[in-house]
Amino acid sequence: MTGDCPFCAMGSGEADADLVAFRTDRVFVSVAKKQRPANPGHVLVCPMAHATTLYTVEPALLMEVVSVVAQVTRAAPSAFGAVGTTVLNNNDAPDQVISHLHVHVIPRFCGDNLVIPNPDKAAAPRDLRVELAAKLRYAMS
């Protein structure tokens, strides 16, 4: 774990286990803190080991991250009723708050008018995020 990285703590199981929807040996999926009302189920796919950017991750781990992203996109319709997904990643972005590699998977719905970045600055209620994690966990099992 690197310093006070919340993704390292979550990946190791030290924090927020109820927000982790899926886990492999080296990658985990957690529900994003901010949830757009029109796009419920926004999740983050992260390596457990601290890494900061796509271009610095060893190829085998990068392949595992992308494989898990694909599994989440496949599960989003049954988990959240989504019709598709948007997948994105920021590398060294000036507004990046946490420097731990994570890939966003955002469920998409007809007429959702997705805006990136998320204009909503408030965190979603924890009980909503736990519920979304449970839905995805079930869909991926």
Order of alpha helices (4+ residues) and beta strands (2+ residues): alpha-beta-beta-beta-alpha-beta-beta-alpha
